[in-house]
Amino acid sequence: ARSTGQPAYAFTAEALAAVRALQASSQPPLVLAYHPVARTNPFHALLYGRAWAAGIAPIPLVRLERIGELRELTRLGIATLLHLHWLNVVMRDAGTAGEARKRGAEFLGVLDRYRDAGGRLAWTVHNVLPHDARFEQEEAWLRGEVAARCAVVHVMTEGTPGQVADWFTIPPEKVLHVPHPSYAGAYEDTVSREQARHELGIMPDEVVHVVIGALKPYKGLTALLDAWDELGPGAAPRRLVIAGRPGEDEDVGPFVERAALHPTVLLHARPIPAEEMQLFLRAADVAVLPYLRSLNS
């Protein structure tokens, strides 16, 4: 608790309060703990938006160390489910393949102890492998082991089992297809195209291509600028808008410098607050998604 700044058993207190609330509404309660928690992405809010009405209490499990609390709730007879999302955090800080495998085994041990107590697992497949995976074989092994332990594997596109098949297997009887929710309405949407362009300093006649989100190598940033240079002038002036926080990868710095000096690129190399998303999206004619490898991004 000292390492997180949270009081001991904070997850337990929130979960028990949720159970009491659901019992009062005559719903058979289910505590759904989700991990990891996306703080700057509305995905979880959209995914779990109707959960309470169905008797399900979605509670963020910020740190995996808190799964012991979830396990104890299960032993008390409370119905629980651990819903896993991005698994990149498990091996993210490993220095070698052996260390990555060890961390994966420890993580699976935590899941097994929870399952032995009567808990159930679900997993949403967000990516084939983590975008910045350094130990691909180990990451693939972990995903196969997690899928084997799950009661349900949630996929957001029907073709996901085939797309991941070269790396790991999703048992077909466990697949639940629920499409990715639309973000329409999740972000503020009050400005007009004209106002958005005025605030960004873009002329009304420009054809605007937008790349928005964290600036990371897996998004094909260098290839993006190469392609932009090859595109050449069009019938109307073109503008490439790039907005997002630069990552710390060694390739990102040169990309940011090159983009900043480019005469037809407008660069906002910074975190984009949720309320500003509308400026870039409303100003755009074309969304550019130059990912090198992706599944749902």
N, C-alpha and C positions, 0 to 999 in steps of 0.2 A: 504493500500500500504506500510505503514511503516513496517508492520510485515513480509512482504515477500521480501522486498528489491526491489520490482518492481515498476516502475512509475505507477501513476494512469492511468487507462484505457489502459494499455499495451495490454490486450487482444483485446480491440476494435480496436486499431491501427493496430494490426496484421491482424485482420479479415477484416477490410476495405481495407487494401493493397491487401489482397488475392482476394477480390471481384473485385477490379479494374483490377487486373491481369487477372482474368477469363473473365471479360467483354471484355477486349482487345483482347482475343483469341476467341471471339464470342461464348463462352460457357455460358449458363444460370447458374449463380453461386449458389452454396449451401455451406454455412458455416457449417462444421461439427466440433463441439466442443467435444473433448473427455476427459473423466475424470474417475478415476485418471490417472496420467501420469506415465508410466513405463520408468524410466530413464536407468536402467541397463539391460533391456530385449528388444531384437529386435522385439518383437511381433507387436508393433504398427507400426513400420517402414514397416514390411512385410504386415500387414493387409491393410494399407492405401497406399501402394506403387504405385498403379495405379489410385488413387483417382483424382489427378489433371487432368489427361487426360479425365476424365468423367465429368469435371466441378465441382468437389467437392474439397473444401479447408479444409483439416484436420488441425485444430488448437488446440494445447494443452490448456486445461482449468486446470491450475495447482491447483488452489484453488476454491472450490465450491462457495466461496463468490463472485467470478467473474461472476456467472451466471446472476447477474443483468445486466451486460453489454450485455450478449447474449440476454436477454429478450428485452433490448432497441433496439438492432439491428433488432430483429423480429418485433417490433412495427414500425420500419422505413420501413418495407416492404421487408427486406432481408430474403430470405429463409434460415432457420437454422434448425439444428438437434443437439440435445444433445445425444451423444453416451456414455452411462455408461458402465464401466467395473467392476472392483472389488468393491463390496459394503461394504467390511469389515471396511472401514475407518469411516463409519457412526456411528457405535456403539463401535468402538475399545476402546475408553477411558472411557466408561460408567462404573460406580462402582456398580450399581444395575440393576436388571431387569427393574424396573420402570424408571430409568434414560435412559436405553437403548431404551425403548419404546418411551420416550419423544424425544430423539434425532432422532429416526426414524420418528416420526410424524413431527418434524421440517423439516427434509429432504424432506419428501413428500410434505409439504407445499411449499417449494422452487420449487419443480418440478411442482406443480399445478399452481403456479403463472406464471411460464414459459409457461406452456401449455395454460393457459388462454389468454396469449398474442399472441398465434398462433404458438408456438413452438412445435416441435415433438420430441419424445423420442425413443431411441433404447437402447437395453441392450444386452451385450454378457455374457452368463452364463459360467463363468470360473470354478466355484465349486458348489457343492450342497449347502454347508454352508462354511463360512470361516474356514480355517484350525484350527485356535485357538479360535473358537467361545466359549464364556462363557455363552451366553444367547441364546440358540439354538432356542427356541420358538419365541423369538423376532426377531432373524435374519430371520427365516423362514417367519414370518408375513411380514417383510419388503420386502422380495423378491417377495412374492405373490402380494403385493401392487404395486411394481414397474412394474412387468409383466403386471398387469391390465392396467397400464397407458401407456404402450409402443405401438407404431405403429408396431414395429418389435422386436422380441426376437431372437437374433442370437445364435444358438447352433452349436457346433463344432463336435458333434457326434449325429447321428440320434436318438439314444436311450435316449438322455438327458431328454425329457419330462417324460418318464417313470421312470428314475432314481431319479428325484427330486419329484415325485408325492406324496411320503409320507410326504413331507415337505411343498410344495406349488404347485400351478397349473400354467402351462404355457398354455394360450389359444391356441389351435391348429392352428387357422387361422392366428396367429401372428408369427408362427415359421418359421425361415429362416435358413436352414442348409448350412453352408459354412465350410468345414473342416479346422482344425488348419493348418496354413501354415508350410511347412518344413523349418527347420533352416539351411538346406544345403545352403552354400554360404553366410550365415549371419555372420559367424565367420571366422576368418582367418584360412586357411587350407593349410599350406605350408610345414609343417614338416613331415617327414616319421615316420613310426612306430619305426624304429630303433633309430632315433634321439630323439623321444619323450621319449622312455624308457631310453636312456642314460642320458638325462637331469633330469629325475626323479629318477635315481638311481635304475632302475628295470632291472633285468637280462633278456636276450632274451628268456630263456626257461620257464619263469614263466607264469602261467595262471592268468591274471589280471582281477579282478572284480572291477568296479568303481562306487562309489556313488558321485555325484557332485551336488552342490547347497547348499543353506542355511541349516545349521544344526539346525533343529527344531524338537520338539517331534512328530509332526504329521507324520513325515517320518519313524517312527518305528525304531528309532536308537538303542534302547536297544535290541529289538527283532533281529535286524540285527546282532549285535555282538554275541548274543546267538546262532543264526543260523550258524554264521561263525565258532564258536567253535564246534558245532555239526557236521559240514561238514567234519572235519578231513582232514588228508593228502590224496592227490590224486596221480595219476601216475606221474604227473609233479608238481613241487612246485607251491603253490597258493599264491597270494598276493591280499589283499583287500586295495584299494586306496580310501580314503575318503577326499574330497576336498570341502571347503566352509566356509563361515563365521559362527561361532557359534552364536546361538541366546542367549537371556538373560534368558530363562526359566530355572527353577531350575534343571530340569532333564538333561540339556545339559552339564553342567560342569562335572558331574561324567562320562558321556559318553565320553567326550573329553579326560579325564584323563585315562580312561580304554583303549581307542583306542591308545593313545600315548604310553602306556606301552606294547601293544600287539606285540609279535614278528613278526607276519606276516601281520600287518596293517601298511600302509604308510599314515600318517595323514598330511594334509595341512589345518590346522584350521585357515583360513584367507579368506578374499575376493579374488575371482579368477578373475583377469582382463580378459576382452574379448579376448585379444590376447593370453592368456595362456590356454584357453579352449581346444585348439587343442592338447596340450600336453597330457592332461588326456584322451581325447577321442581317440586320435590315439594310445595311449599306451594300451588301453583296449581291452580285449577279450569279456567281458560280462558287460552290464549295469545292475546295481542292483537298483530296485525301490521298496523299502519296505514300501510304504505308508500304513497308517492305514485306511485312507479314502481319495479318490481322484476322480476326474472326468476327467479333461484334463491335469493334471500336467505331 
